[in-house]
């Protein structure tokens, strides 16, 4: 359960940080938008290190599905554009893929030295 909460927090931090750059470069926002954007991206990177996984690549791969769903939530909540059925269906499949990566049975492996 901790990993799910960390993934959700990381997605929010990454999307907010990236949106700050989008706002500056595409929407004409002040360069000062970059300061909270960079702080948010640092928080994103730190949060991903808290995921309970022995392999960074597996943690990042599973995060991809959460990021897609969170991006569509951002689209709706912040940008005011409701995702269509194709967006929702695609996000659903991505979350299923992320769940397979996180919860799939595998032999326990120690971190490489």
C-alpha positions as CSV (number, residue, x, y, z in Angstrom):
1,X,0.0,0.0,0.0
2,X,2.9,2.3,0.8
3,X,4.2,2.0,-2.8
4,X,0.8,3.0,-4.2
5,X,0.7,6.2,-2.1
6,X,4.3,7.0,-3.1
7,X,3.5,6.5,-6.7
8,X,0.5,8.8,-6.5
9,X,2.6,11.5,-4.7
10,X,5.4,11.1,-7.2
11,X,3.0,11.5,-10.1
12,X,1.5,14.6,-8.7
13,X,5.0,16.1,-8.1
14,X,6.2,15.2,-11.6
15,X,3.2,16.5,-13.4
16,X,3.2,19.7,-11.4
17,X,6.9,20.2,-12.1
18,X,6.5,19.5,-15.8
19,X,3.5,21.7,-16.0
20,X,5.5,24.6,-14.5
21,X,7.8,24.4,-17.5
22,X,4.9,24.0,-19.9
23,X,3.3,27.1,-18.4
24,X,6.5,29.1,-18.8
25,X,7.4,27.9,-22.3
26,X,3.9,27.5,-23.9
27,X,1.5,29.6,-21.9
28,X,3.8,32.7,-21.3
29,X,3.9,32.4,-17.5
30,X,6.7,34.1,-15.6
31,X,10.1,32.5,-15.4
32,X,9.4,32.3,-11.6
33,X,7.2,29.4,-12.3
34,X,10.4,27.4,-12.8
35,X,11.4,27.6,-9.1
36,X,8.4,25.6,-7.7
37,X,8.7,23.4,-10.9
38,X,12.2,22.4,-10.1
39,X,11.4,21.8,-6.4
40,X,8.5,19.7,-7.5
41,X,10.7,17.6,-9.8
42,X,13.2,17.1,-7.1
43,X,10.4,15.9,-4.8
44,X,9.3,13.5,-7.6
45,X,12.8,11.9,-7.8
46,X,13.1,11.6,-4.0
47,X,9.6,10.0,-3.8
48,X,10.4,7.3,-6.3
49,X,13.3,6.2,-4.2
50,X,10.8,5.3,-1.5
51,X,9.1,2.7,-3.6
52,X,9.4,-0.8,-2.1
53,X,11.4,-2.5,-5.0
54,X,14.8,-4.1,-5.2
55,X,15.2,-2.8,-8.8
56,X,14.9,0.8,-9.9
57,X,13.8,-0.2,-13.4
58,X,10.9,-2.2,-12.2
59,X,9.8,0.6,-9.9
60,X,10.0,3.1,-12.8
61,X,8.2,0.8,-15.2
62,X,5.3,0.3,-12.8
63,X,5.2,4.1,-12.1
64,X,4.6,4.7,-15.8
65,X,1.0,3.3,-15.6
66,X,0.3,5.5,-12.5
67,X,1.8,8.5,-14.3
68,X,-0.6,8.1,-17.3
69,X,-3.7,7.9,-15.1
70,X,-2.5,10.8,-13.0
71,X,-1.8,12.9,-16.2
72,X,-5.4,12.4,-17.3
73,X,-6.7,13.4,-13.8
74,X,-4.5,16.5,-14.1
75,X,-6.0,17.1,-17.6
76,X,-9.5,17.1,-16.1
77,X,-8.9,18.8,-12.7
78,X,-6.4,21.5,-13.7
79,X,-6.8,22.0,-17.4
80,X,-10.6,21.5,-17.4
81,X,-10.6,19.0,-20.2
82,X,-12.6,15.8,-19.6
83,X,-10.8,12.7,-20.7
84,X,-12.7,10.7,-23.4
85,X,-13.4,7.0,-23.4
86,X,-10.2,6.3,-25.2
87,X,-8.1,8.1,-22.6
88,X,-9.9,6.3,-19.8
89,X,-9.6,2.9,-21.6
90,X,-5.9,3.4,-22.3
91,X,-5.2,4.5,-18.7
92,X,-7.1,1.4,-17.4
93,X,-4.9,-0.9,-19.4
94,X,-1.8,0.9,-18.3
95,X,-2.8,0.5,-14.6
96,X,-3.4,-3.2,-15.2
97,X,0.1,-3.4,-16.6
98,X,1.5,-1.6,-13.6
99,X,-0.3,-3.9,-11.3
100,X,1.2,-6.9,-13.1
101,X,4.6,-5.5,-12.7
102,X,4.2,-4.6,-9.0
103,X,2.2,-7.7,-7.8
104,X,3.5,-10.4,-10.2
105,X,5.0,-13.4,-8.6
106,X,8.7,-13.6,-8.9
107,X,11.6,-15.2,-7.1
108,X,13.0,-12.8,-4.5
109,X,16.2,-11.3,-5.6
110,X,18.9,-9.4,-3.7
111,X,20.3,-6.1,-4.9
112,X,23.3,-6.7,-7.1
113,X,26.6,-5.8,-5.4
